[in-house]
Amino acid sequence: MRECTEMTKYGFRISKLSLVTVVFLAMAPHGGHAQQATKSSVAGKALAQRYCIECHAVVPGTKGGWTDAPDFSAIANRPQTTPAKLSLFIQQPHMHMLNTGRPAREADQISAYIISLRQR
């Protein structure tokens, strides 16, 4: 029986089955990281409903507050939106309102929630 292998540019012999397995494992979400992201986004949703709901539509399909602030789904789906940029923005007071700047941990959690709304 002939083994089906390929020589890589680095000189390693890799069977096609092994290569496919490695690719799938690399693409699979890591349990701890995915679980942590879920915990953060759940905590972030609760924080957003506490601090952001006066101006933003925090949950998709709901109406925003008394301002024309963008809803969280729209923010999540902007091409330039990243968790880091969101977190930094959320940490800063914005729109001339008191108490809008959140501590880094809360900002990270709210950011995780917003990113979780991104349509894939």
Number of C-alpha atoms within 10 A of each C-alpha: 3 4 7 10 14 13 10 9 7 6 8 10 12 13 14 13 11 11 13 11 12 11 11 11 11 10 9 9 11 11 9 9 10 12 12 12 16 16 14 20 22 17 17 22 21 15 18 24 15 11 17 20 18 15 17 22 22 26 18 12 9 10 13 20 16 10 9 10 15 14 21 24 21 15 18 22 16 10 7 9 16 16 18 13 12 20 21 16 15 21 17 15 13 12 9 7 8 8 10 15 17 19 13 14 13 19 24 24 25 29 28 26 29 27 20 19 18 15 9 5
